Each structure stands twice: as structure tokens, then as C-alpha cells.
């Protein structure tokens, strides 16, 4: 079973080491080399509509699974507790359906939150959307 270590860093390095999950909370990103060994860089943005990171004090888990459908390897896996758990390959139909669903969820989320981004200045800070206040610097 493939296992990763993790490193918290402000910036993702230019050259990624094998089997290391680089976590930049400042930029809301986790990067690593593909678990299949092909060497490609995998970037998982941490946003309300992309990946979620769980850090239990010792290990990292990412949700949902990572499907590298645009890579020649087409690897598909979960990272749970710093370990790779392989998932099934998906058909083109299943991939396209998931991409369509993801786009629709993103559109819905950002359309609903766009109104809050332009809320009046006198609106109390605690009433503003949490994610709009803590979004990564690159998103501003």
C-alpha cells in the first residue's frame, strides 16, 4: 500500500518529492505527485466546492476521491490517513456526468454567495459568509 507523509508549507515547492503531500493552508491547496508513480503533479484546491482536508493531528485525508482523468494513467484513488486507497476506473459517461454535476454545484454555490459578497458595508461581520472572509489570497 502506498503511503504519503505530509508537510505544511506556505508555498508549494517547484519540485515535489514522491509520496509527500504538500499542504498550503495560506493558498488553500494540497499538491502531490500522482500515486500511480507517473510523476505528474496533482493539485487539489481546498474550497467549499472542491476538496476537503481532514487533519487528525497525525495524518491527512482528502475528500472526495482524486480522479486524474486527464492524465495518461487515469489513476483514481482516495487519500485516507496518509494512505492511498485505489478506486475503480470510471467510464467516459460517468466522468462527464460527474463534471456536469460539479459545474452545476459550483454555479449554484457561487451564484448564491455572490449576493453576499456585495452586501452593504453596515452589515455585521458575523453575518457575512465565513468562506468569503477566509478565502485564500489567490482567490481575491
N, C-alpha and C positions, 0 to 999 in steps of 0.2 A: 504494500500500500504506500502510495506517495504521501509524504508529509512535508509541510512547509513550516518554516519559522516565520516570525513577523518582526517588522521594525517600524516603529512610529517615527516619522520624519516630517519636517515641514515641506520639503521638496522631494519629489521622486527623482532618484538619480538617473543620469543619462544611460548608464549601463546597469541593467538589472541582473542580479545574481540568480542562479537557478534555485528553485524551491524557497524563495523568500517572498513574503507578502509585504509590500511597502505601503504603509498607511499614512496618508496625509490628511489629517483632520482639518487643517487650515484650508485646504483646497477641496475637501470632500471627495477624495479619490483613493482607491486601492489599486495598485498595479502589481503585476507579477508576470513571469514567463509562463506560457501555456503548459498545463500539466502533462500534456502528451509527450513533451520533450522536443517539439518542433522549434522551440526558441523564440516564437513570436511573442510580442508584448501584448498583454491583456490589460485593459483599463476598465475598471468598474466604478462609474461615478456613484457617489452616495448622495442621493436626492430622494425626495418623497415619492418620485415616480420611477426610480431606478433601483439600485441595490441598497440593502440594509446591512449594516455591520453589527455583529454582536461580539463584544469583547468581554469575556467572563473573568478577566484578571490574569488569565494564563494563555488562553487560545483565542483565535479569531474564527468566526463563521460568517459567511456571506449568504444572503437570501435575495433573490431566487438563484436558481442554478445558472451556471455560466455556459452559454451555448456559442461556440466560436464558429458560427455557420459560414462566415466569410473567409475563414482560413482553409487552406487545402486539407488540413487534418480533420476539420469539422468536429472537433472534440466537444464533449458535453459532460459537465461534471458539477458537483457541489463541492464547496469547501466548508467542512464542518469540523470544528475543533482542530484547525490546522491540518486536517487530513483531506485528501481528495477521495470523493466517493463518485465513481463513474455512473453516468446516466445513459439512457438509451439514445441512439441517434434518432433524429426527427426527420420525417418526410418533408418535402418542399411545401406541401399543403399545410402541414402543422406549423412550420416555421412562418409561413405567410399569414396564417390566422393569428399567431401569437404577435407578430409585428403589427398587424392591423389593430388588434386589441390594445397593445401597448400605446400606439399612436392615439387611439381614441381616449384612453385613460389619461394620457398626458394633456391632450387638448382640453378635456373636461376639467382636470385639476388646475391647469394654468388659466383657463378662462374664468373659473370660479374665483381664483386668487388674484387675478389681475385687478378686479374691482377694489380689493383691499389694499393693493399697492398704491392706489391713488386716493386713499381715504383722506379726509380732512386732517390738517395738522393738529387740530384740537382734540382729535380722538385719543383717548388714553392709551398709553403704550401697551398696557396689559391686554387690551382688546385687539391689538394688531396681531396678525398671523405670526406665529412663532417662527415658521420657516422663512418668512420674508425678512425677519430680523436677524436670523443667524445664517443666512445663505452664504456660501463660500465667496471669497473675494472675486474670483474669476467670473462669477455669475452676475456681478453688479454692473 
